[in-house]
Amino acid sequence: GSGKTHTMIGPRPPAVSGEPEETEGVIPRAARQVFQHIAGSDHHFKVSVSFLEIYSRDGRKEEVFDLLGESSKGGASPGRFSRQEAQPTPLSVRESVGDFFVEGLSTVEVDDALDVLKCLRQGQLRARTLETSVNASSSRSHCLFMLTVESCAPGATAGRRGRLLLVDLAGSENLKKVTASNRGEEDLRQRQAIGINKALATLGTVVHGLNAGMSAHVRNSVLTMLLKECLGGNSRALMIANVSPEIKHMEETLKTLTFATAMAKVHTAPKVNTVKADPRSELTTLDIRRRDPRDCAAVESSLETRREEVAVQDCTPHWDELVMSKREAVESFVGIKTCIEQSAAAQGDRLAAIEESIRIMHGMLQSQSRKTTPRVGGHEAADIHVLRETVGKLRLETTRLRRSCLAPSGTGSGGGDADELACYEALEEAIRDTEALRDEAEADRDAAIARYHKEKEEWLAKNRELE
């Protein structure tokens, strides 16, 4: 390898030390510089980190894995996952208001640079690597380390938030020049190399498209989606290009320098990210730790005073007012319940009368269905006419009852009881059945009339023949 991971992180795995090392990478040095700035400021700070990798196991689909979560623990050796161990669960990349984020990604709050190095070491031990013919520990995934800093001035109602995104890209591989040290892993190495090269090619396409004034198709790769802000967005972007001095890698060196030149031409638009401050967490553990020990008592006293002020602001109304409000609510509930019971009793009498009418209609329809000889304009037609009028009256009565049930009562209660509504629905179902019987009786009547006319025509025809 050309030293990409060594440049960003340092020796693998990174050493966890309170003192800076000469071989430290960019990420440990950046973390130390951030906390050095915090130590010299009177603002209140909150710092958190996240660590993920983008890996393609089949060369086609990119998957995101959390390197700091509990479910991302690997097998017996760093970067390997044995068959007996549970495979880590890939995370999903979501989009919200034009920005992309990883759903379920772990965020660890840190208090100093030593905590950052511990998280970095933990993630590096879980990142996937493979021994190849050119690198004893070749990175097989793209790793993204995110360091988020939130600050707030004392007494301010708004603060600022910034994120430092440090990326360790896996290098492109020539499938013919590089082989796996273990022959049994050659097929796996090729699939991994195809996935790495595909993501890097998409990144190059997006960068060249931005320089040409075209729209960037960042959704073609998970890598470009998560690097969207770095590609012409709200950020300041810096790229370190690692190349090999050997002549046999000249082609890869030229491609790297071409990509670096294109990346240098990408214009970004950084801006200050303002966020609202939480008064309950104005002083944090981090603030107390970075102050002089002699000021700890004063800081703790100020914190306690602030907590008391917040408690007074969030206090509930007086107890007597609460009791009175509860008593009024109980009285209102009793009145509503009494009104509903009276309404239910009145509606019950109406429903009994309607059910009696329905029984009368059923009797009329049954007697109508037993008759076979049509008498147009006679008693049967009159019965059907009466049946229609009765059904219409039932419809109007049901509509009036439903409106009276759903209308607000004098006590301010809105709507009827669920049992009453169920009764009205059952009544409407009975009316629909009655209408179906009525339609059936009318159909029988029409059929009987048709048979009567047909028999009459046949009888007339026979009389004409006899004559």
VEXDREN-2710 file (C-alpha; in Angstrom, 1 decimal):
% VEXDREN-2710
k/r/px/py/pz
1/GLY/0.0/0.0/0.0
2/SER/0.9/3.6/-0.4
3/GLY/0.2/4.5/3.3
4/LYS/-3.3/5.9/3.2
5/THR/-4.4/4.3/6.5
6/HIS/-1.0/5.0/8.1
7/THR/-1.5/8.7/7.1
8/MET/-5.0/9.0/8.6
9/ILE/-4.6/6.8/11.7
10/GLY/-1.0/5.9/12.2
11/PRO/0.3/2.4/13.2
12/ARG/-2.4/-0.3/13.1
13/PRO/-3.9/-0.6/15.7
14/PRO/-3.4/3.0/16.9
15/ALA/-1.7/3.4/20.3
16/VAL/-3.8/4.8/23.2
17/SER/-1.6/7.3/25.0
18/GLY/-2.0/10.5/26.7
19/GLU/1.1/11.9/25.1
20/PRO/1.3/12.6/21.3
21/GLU/3.3/10.0/19.3
22/GLU/5.6/10.9/16.4
23/THR/3.9/8.3/14.2
24/GLU/0.3/9.5/15.0
25/GLY/-2.0/10.0/12.0
26/VAL/-4.3/12.8/11.1
27/ILE/-7.2/11.7/13.2
28/PRO/-5.4/11.5/16.5
29/ARG/-3.6/14.8/15.8
30/ALA/-7.0/16.5/14.9
31/ALA/-8.6/15.2/18.1
32/ARG/-5.8/16.6/20.3
33/GLN/-6.0/19.9/18.6
34/VAL/-9.7/20.1/19.1
35/PHE/-9.4/19.5/22.8
36/GLN/-6.5/21.9/23.1
37/HIS/-8.8/24.6/21.7
38/ILE/-11.6/23.6/24.1
39/ALA/-9.2/23.9/27.1
40/GLY/-8.4/27.5/26.2
41/SER/-12.0/28.7/25.7
42/ASP/-14.7/29.8/28.2
43/HIS/-17.5/28.4/26.1
44/HIS/-19.4/25.2/27.0
45/PHE/-18.6/22.2/24.7
46/LYS/-20.0/18.8/24.0
47/VAL/-18.0/16.4/21.8
48/SER/-19.1/13.1/20.3
49/VAL/-17.7/10.6/17.8
50/SER/-19.0/8.0/15.4
51/PHE/-17.1/5.4/13.3
52/LEU/-18.4/3.4/10.4
53/GLU/-17.2/1.4/7.4
54/ILE/-18.6/1.0/3.9
55/TYR/-18.0/-2.6/2.7
56/SER/-19.1/-4.6/-0.3
57/ARG/-18.9/-8.4/0.3
58/ASP/-20.1/-9.4/-3.2
59/GLY/-18.7/-6.6/-5.3
60/ARG/-22.2/-5.2/-6.2
61/LYS/-24.0/-3.9/-3.1
62/GLU/-22.4/-1.5/-0.6
63/GLU/-23.3/-2.0/3.1
64/VAL/-22.7/0.3/6.1
65/PHE/-21.5/-1.2/9.4
66/ASP/-21.1/0.4/12.8
67/LEU/-17.6/0.0/14.2
68/LEU/-18.5/1.3/17.6
69/GLY/-21.8/-0.5/18.2
70/GLU/-22.3/-3.7/20.2
71/SER/-23.5/-5.6/17.1
72/SER/-20.3/-4.9/15.1
73/LYS/-18.0/-7.2/17.1
74/GLY/-16.1/-9.5/14.9
75/GLY/-14.5/-12.9/15.1
76/ALA/-11.2/-14.0/16.7
77/SER/-8.9/-11.8/14.7
78/PRO/-9.1/-8.1/13.7
79/GLY/-11.1/-7.5/10.5
80/ARG/-12.3/-11.1/10.3
81/PHE/-15.7/-12.7/11.0
82/SER/-15.7/-16.4/11.7
83/ARG/-18.7/-18.5/10.7
84/GLN/-19.5/-19.3/14.4
85/GLU/-19.7/-15.6/15.2
86/ALA/-22.9/-13.7/14.4
87/GLN/-22.5/-11.5/11.4
88/PRO/-22.8/-7.8/12.1
89/THR/-26.1/-6.2/11.0
90/PRO/-25.8/-3.6/8.2
91/LEU/-27.3/-0.2/8.7
92/SER/-29.6/1.7/6.4
93/VAL/-28.8/5.1/4.8
94/ARG/-31.7/7.5/4.9
95/GLU/-32.4/10.9/3.4
96/SER/-33.9/13.8/5.3
97/VAL/-34.4/17.3/3.9
98/GLY/-31.7/16.7/1.2
99/ASP/-29.1/15.3/3.7
100/PHE/-28.1/11.7/4.1
101/PHE/-27.6/10.0/7.5
102/VAL/-27.1/6.4/8.8
103/GLU/-30.0/5.2/10.8
104/GLY/-29.0/3.6/14.1
105/LEU/-25.4/4.7/14.0
106/SER/-23.8/4.7/17.5
107/THR/-22.7/8.1/18.9
108/VAL/-20.2/8.1/21.8
109/GLU/-19.7/11.2/23.9
110/VAL/-16.0/11.8/24.7
111/ASP/-14.4/14.1/27.3
112/ASP/-10.8/14.2/26.0
113/ALA/-8.5/13.1/23.2
114/LEU/-7.7/9.9/25.1
115/ASP/-11.4/8.8/24.7
116/VAL/-11.2/9.6/21.0
117/LEU/-8.2/7.3/20.6
118/LYS/-9.9/4.5/22.5
119/CYS/-12.9/4.7/20.1
120/LEU/-10.5/4.9/17.1
121/ARG/-8.6/1.8/18.3
122/GLN/-11.9/-0.1/18.9
123/GLY/-13.1/0.7/15.4
124/GLN/-9.8/-0.2/13.7
125/LEU/-9.7/-3.6/15.4
126/ARG/-13.1/-4.3/13.8
127/ALA/-12.5/-2.8/10.3
128/ARG/-12.1/-5.4/7.6
129/THR/-8.5/-6.1/6.3
130/LEU/-6.9/-8.8/4.2
131/GLU/-3.3/-9.8/3.5
132/THR/-2.4/-9.4/-0.1
133/SER/0.8/-9.6/-2.2
134/VAL/1.5/-5.9/-1.8
135/ASN/0.1/-5.2/1.7
136/ALA/0.1/-7.3/4.8
137/SER/-2.9/-5.5/6.1
138/SER/-4.9/-4.1/3.2
139/SER/-8.0/-2.2/3.9
140/ARG/-11.1/-3.8/2.4
141/SER/-13.6/-1.0/3.2
142/HIS/-13.9/2.7/3.3
143/CYS/-13.9/4.0/6.9
144/LEU/-15.5/7.3/8.0
145/PHE/-14.7/8.8/11.4
146/MET/-17.0/11.6/12.5
147/LEU/-16.1/14.0/15.3
148/THR/-19.0/16.4/16.2
149/VAL/-18.4/19.5/18.4
150/GLU/-21.2/21.6/19.9
151/SER/-20.4/24.9/21.7
152/CYS/-22.4/27.5/23.5
153/ALA/-21.4/30.7/25.2
154/PRO/-22.2/31.2/28.9
155/GLY/-25.8/32.4/29.2
156/ALA/-26.5/32.2/25.4
157/THR/-29.7/30.8/24.0
158/ALA/-28.1/29.5/20.8
159/GLY/-24.9/27.6/20.1
160/ARG/-22.9/26.2/17.2
161/ARG/-22.3/22.8/15.8
162/GLY/-19.6/21.5/13.6
163/ARG/-18.6/18.1/12.3
164/LEU/-15.1/16.9/11.3
165/LEU/-15.4/14.1/8.8
166/LEU/-12.2/12.1/8.5
167/VAL/-12.2/9.5/5.7
168/ASP/-9.8/6.6/5.1
169/LEU/-10.5/5.5/1.6
170/ALA/-9.5/2.1/0.5
171/GLY/-7.2/2.2/-2.5
172/SER/-8.1/1.0/-6.0
173/GLU/-6.7/-2.4/-7.0
174/ASN/-5.6/-3.8/-10.3
175/LEU/-7.1/-7.3/-10.4
176/LYS/-4.2/-8.6/-12.4
177/LYS/-1.3/-7.1/-10.3
178/VAL/-2.6/-7.9/-6.8
179/THR/-3.3/-11.3/-5.4
180/ALA/-4.3/-12.6/-2.0
181/SER/-1.6/-14.2/0.1
182/ASN/-4.0/-17.1/0.9
183/ARG/-5.2/-18.7/-2.3
184/GLY/-8.4/-19.7/-0.6
185/GLU/-9.2/-16.0/-0.2
186/GLU/-8.5/-14.9/-3.8
187/ASP/-12.2/-15.0/-4.8
188/LEU/-13.1/-12.9/-1.8
189/ARG/-10.3/-10.4/-2.6
190/GLN/-11.5/-10.0/-6.1
191/ARG/-15.1/-9.3/-5.1
192/GLN/-13.9/-6.8/-2.5
193/ALA/-11.7/-5.1/-5.1
194/ILE/-14.6/-4.8/-7.5
195/GLY/-16.7/-3.1/-4.8
196/ILE/-13.9/-0.7/-3.8
197/ASN/-13.1/0.2/-7.4
198/LYS/-16.8/0.7/-8.2
199/ALA/-17.3/3.2/-5.3
200/LEU/-14.1/5.1/-6.2
201/ALA/-15.2/5.3/-9.8
202/THR/-18.6/6.8/-8.8
203/LEU/-16.8/9.3/-6.6
204/GLY/-14.6/10.3/-9.5
205/THR/-17.6/10.7/-11.8
206/VAL/-19.4/12.9/-9.2
207/VAL/-16.3/15.1/-8.8
208/HIS/-15.8/15.5/-12.6
209/GLY/-19.5/16.3/-13.0
210/LEU/-19.3/19.0/-10.4
211/ASN/-16.4/20.6/-12.2
212/ALA/-18.2/20.4/-15.5
213/GLY/-21.3/22.2/-14.0
214/MET/-23.5/19.1/-14.2
215/SER/-25.7/17.7/-11.4
216/ALA/-24.0/15.3/-9.1
217/HIS/-25.5/11.8/-9.0
218/VAL/-24.5/11.1/-5.4
219/ARG/-27.2/8.4/-5.0
220/ASN/-25.3/6.0/-7.2
221/SER/-23.1/5.0/-4.3
222/VAL/-23.3/4.9/-0.5
223/LEU/-19.9/6.6/-0.3
224/THR/-20.9/9.6/-2.3
225/MET/-24.2/10.0/-0.4
226/LEU/-22.3/10.2/2.9
227/LEU/-19.7/12.5/1.4
228/LYS/-22.3/14.8/-0.1
229/GLU/-21.5/17.8/2.1
230/CYS/-17.8/17.4/1.3
231/LEU/-18.6/17.5/-2.5
232/GLY/-19.6/21.1/-3.0
233/GLY/-21.8/21.4/0.2
234/ASN/-21.6/23.1/3.6
235/SER/-17.9/22.2/4.4
236/ARG/-14.3/22.8/3.8
237/ALA/-12.7/19.8/2.0
238/LEU/-9.0/18.7/2.2
239/MET/-7.7/15.7/0.3
240/ILE/-4.4/13.9/0.9
241/ALA/-3.2/11.9/-2.1
242/ASN/-0.9/8.9/-1.4
243/VAL/1.1/7.6/-4.3
244/SER/3.8/4.9/-4.6
245/PRO/7.3/5.8/-6.0
246/GLU/7.7/2.5/-7.8
247/ILE/7.6/2.5/-11.6
248/LYS/5.3/-0.4/-11.8
249/HIS/2.6/1.6/-10.1
250/MET/2.9/4.6/-12.5
251/GLU/-0.6/4.1/-14.0
252/GLU/-2.3/4.2/-10.5
253/THR/-0.2/7.2/-9.6
254/LEU/-1.3/9.1/-12.7
255/LYS/-5.0/8.3/-11.9
256/THR/-4.6/9.4/-8.3
257/LEU/-3.0/12.8/-9.3
258/THR/-5.7/13.4/-11.9
259/PHE/-8.4/12.8/-9.3
260/ALA/-6.6/15.0/-6.8
261/THR/-6.5/17.8/-9.4
262/ALA/-10.2/17.5/-10.1
263/MET/-11.0/17.4/-6.3
264/ALA/-9.0/20.6/-5.8
265/LYS/-11.3/22.5/-8.2
266/VAL/-14.5/21.6/-6.3
267/HIS/-16.0/24.7/-4.7
268/THR/-17.7/24.4/-1.3
269/ALA/-19.9/26.8/0.6
270/PRO/-19.2/26.5/4.3
271/LYS/-21.5/28.3/6.8
272/VAL/-22.0/28.6/10.5
273/ASN/-24.4/26.0/11.9
274/THR/-26.5/27.5/14.7
275/VAL/-28.4/25.3/17.1
276/LYS/-30.5/26.1/20.2
277/ALA/-29.0/25.6/23.5
278/ASP/-30.5/23.4/26.3
279/PRO/-30.6/25.4/29.6
280/ARG/-30.7/22.2/31.6
281/SER/-27.2/21.2/30.3
282/GLU/-25.5/24.6/30.2
283/LEU/-22.7/23.2/32.3
284/THR/-21.5/19.7/31.5
285/THR/-19.0/17.3/32.9
286/LEU/-16.6/18.4/30.2
287/ASP/-16.8/22.0/31.4
288/ILE/-15.9/21.1/35.0
289/ARG/-13.1/18.9/34.0
290/ARG/-11.3/21.4/31.8
291/ARG/-11.5/24.2/34.5
292/ASP/-9.0/24.8/37.2
293/PRO/-9.6/22.4/40.1
294/ARG/-9.8/25.4/42.5
295/ASP/-12.8/26.6/40.5
296/CYS/-14.7/23.3/40.8
297/ALA/-16.6/24.4/43.9
298/ALA/-17.8/27.6/42.3
299/VAL/-18.8/25.8/39.1
300/GLU/-20.8/23.2/41.1
301/SER/-22.5/25.9/43.1
302/SER/-23.5/27.7/39.8
303/LEU/-24.8/24.5/38.4
304/GLU/-27.0/23.8/41.4
305/THR/-28.3/27.4/41.3
306/ARG/-29.2/26.9/37.6
307/ARG/-31.0/23.7/38.3
308/GLU/-33.1/25.4/41.0
309/GLU/-34.0/28.2/38.6
310/VAL/-35.1/25.7/36.0
311/ALA/-37.1/23.7/38.6
312/VAL/-39.0/26.9/39.6
313/GLN/-39.7/27.8/35.9
314/ASP/-41.1/24.3/35.3
315/CYS/-43.2/24.1/38.5
316/THR/-46.9/23.1/38.2
317/PRO/-49.9/25.2/39.3
318/HIS/-50.9/25.4/42.9
319/TRP/-52.3/22.3/44.5
320/ASP/-55.7/23.9/45.4
321/GLU/-56.2/24.8/41.7
322/LEU/-55.4/21.3/40.7
323/VAL/-58.0/19.9/43.2
324/MET/-60.6/22.3/42.0
325/SER/-60.0/21.5/38.4
326/LYS/-60.2/17.8/39.1
327/ARG/-63.5/18.3/41.0
328/GLU/-65.0/20.3/38.1
329/ALA/-63.9/17.6/35.7
330/VAL/-65.7/14.9/37.7
331/GLU/-68.9/16.9/37.9
332/SER/-68.8/17.5/34.2
333/PHE/-68.2/13.8/33.6
334/VAL/-71.2/12.9/35.8
335/GLY/-73.5/15.3/33.9
336/ILE/-72.4/14.0/30.6
337/LYS/-73.0/10.4/31.7
338/THR/-76.5/11.2/33.0
339/CYS/-77.4/12.9/29.7
340/ILE/-76.2/9.9/27.7
341/GLU/-78.2/7.5/29.8
342/GLN/-81.4/9.6/29.4
343/SER/-80.8/9.9/25.6
344/ALA/-80.3/6.1/25.4
345/ALA/-83.6/5.5/27.3
346/ALA/-85.5/7.8/24.9
347/GLN/-83.9/6.2/21.8
348/GLY/-84.8/2.8/23.1
349/ASP/-88.5/3.5/23.0
350/ARG/-88.1/4.8/19.4
351/LEU/-86.2/1.7/18.4
352/ALA/-88.9/-0.5/19.8
353/ALA/-91.5/1.2/17.7
354/ILE/-89.4/0.9/14.6
355/GLU/-88.8/-2.8/15.2
356/GLU/-92.5/-3.3/15.4
357/SER/-92.9/-1.6/12.1
358/ILE/-90.2/-3.8/10.6
359/ARG/-92.0/-6.9/11.8
360/ILE/-95.3/-5.7/10.2
361/MET/-93.4/-5.1/6.9
362/HIS/-91.9/-8.6/7.0
363/GLY/-95.4/-10.1/7.4
364/MET/-96.7/-8.1/4.5
365/LEU/-93.7/-9.2/2.3
366/GLN/-94.2/-12.8/3.2
367/SER/-97.9/-12.7/2.4
368/GLN/-97.1/-10.9/-0.9
369/SER/-94.5/-13.6/-1.9
370/ARG/-97.2/-16.4/-1.5
371/LYS/-99.5/-14.8/-4.0
372/THR/-99.2/-15.9/-7.6
373/THR/-102.1/-14.3/-9.5
374/PRO/-101.4/-10.7/-10.4
375/ARG/-104.0/-8.1/-9.7
376/VAL/-102.7/-4.9/-11.3
377/GLY/-104.1/-1.9/-9.5
378/GLY/-105.6/-4.2/-6.9
379/HIS/-104.7/-5.1/-3.3
380/GLU/-101.1/-6.3/-4.1
381/ALA/-100.1/-3.1/-5.8
382/ALA/-101.6/-1.1/-2.9
383/ASP/-99.6/-3.3/-0.4
384/ILE/-96.3/-2.6/-2.3
385/HIS/-97.1/1.1/-2.3
386/VAL/-97.7/1.1/1.4
387/LEU/-94.5/-0.9/1.9
388/ARG/-92.6/1.8/0.0
389/GLU/-94.0/4.6/2.1
390/THR/-93.2/2.7/5.3
391/VAL/-89.6/2.1/4.2
392/GLY/-89.3/5.8/3.4
393/LYS/-90.6/6.8/6.7
394/LEU/-88.2/4.4/8.5
395/ARG/-85.4/6.0/6.5
396/LEU/-86.3/9.5/7.6
397/GLU/-86.7/8.3/11.2
398/THR/-83.3/6.6/11.2
399/THR/-81.7/9.7/9.8
400/ARG/-83.3/11.9/12.4
401/LEU/-82.3/9.6/15.2
402/ARG/-78.7/9.5/14.0
403/ARG/-78.5/13.3/13.9
404/SER/-79.9/13.6/17.3
405/CYS/-77.4/11.1/18.6
406/LEU/-74.4/12.8/17.0
407/ALA/-75.5/16.4/17.8
408/PRO/-73.9/18.0/20.9
409/SER/-76.0/17.9/24.0
410/GLY/-76.8/20.8/26.4
411/THR/-74.1/19.7/28.8
412/GLY/-71.4/20.2/26.1
413/SER/-70.9/16.5/25.4
414/GLY/-70.3/15.8/21.8
415/GLY/-71.5/12.7/19.9
416/GLY/-73.5/9.6/21.0
417/ASP/-72.6/6.5/22.8
418/ALA/-71.0/3.7/20.9
419/ASP/-73.8/1.3/21.8
420/GLU/-76.4/3.6/20.4
421/LEU/-74.5/3.9/17.1
422/ALA/-74.3/0.1/17.0
423/CYS/-78.1/-0.1/17.4
424/TYR/-78.6/2.4/14.6
425/GLU/-76.2/0.5/12.3
426/ALA/-78.2/-2.7/13.1
427/LEU/-81.4/-0.9/12.3
428/GLU/-80.0/0.3/8.9
429/GLU/-79.0/-3.3/8.2
430/ALA/-82.6/-4.5/8.9
431/ILE/-83.9/-1.7/6.6
432/ARG/-81.6/-2.8/3.8
433/ASP/-82.8/-6.4/4.2
434/THR/-86.4/-5.1/4.1
435/GLU/-85.7/-3.2/0.9
436/ALA/-84.2/-6.3/-0.6
437/LEU/-87.4/-8.2/0.2
438/ARG/-89.4/-5.4/-1.3
439/ASP/-87.3/-5.5/-4.5
440/GLU/-87.8/-9.2/-4.6
441/ALA/-91.6/-8.8/-4.2
442/GLU/-91.7/-6.2/-7.0
443/ALA/-89.7/-8.5/-9.2
444/ASP/-92.1/-11.4/-8.5
445/ARG/-95.0/-9.1/-9.3
446/ASP/-93.5/-8.0/-12.6
447/ALA/-92.8/-11.6/-13.5
448/ALA/-96.4/-12.6/-12.6
449/ILE/-97.8/-9.7/-14.8
450/ALA/-95.6/-10.9/-17.7
451/ARG/-96.9/-14.5/-17.3
452/TYR/-100.4/-13.2/-17.1
453/HIS/-100.1/-11.2/-20.4
454/LYS/-98.3/-14.2/-22.1
455/GLU/-101.1/-16.6/-21.1
456/LYS/-103.7/-14.1/-22.2
457/GLU/-102.1/-13.8/-25.6
458/GLU/-101.9/-17.5/-25.9
459/TRP/-105.6/-17.9/-24.9
460/LEU/-106.6/-15.2/-27.5
461/ALA/-104.5/-16.9/-30.2
462/LYS/-106.3/-20.3/-29.5
463/ASN/-109.7/-18.6/-29.7
464/ARG/-108.8/-17.1/-33.1
465/GLU/-107.7/-20.5/-34.4
466/LEU/-111.0/-22.1/-33.2
467/GLU/-113.0/-19.4/-34.9
END
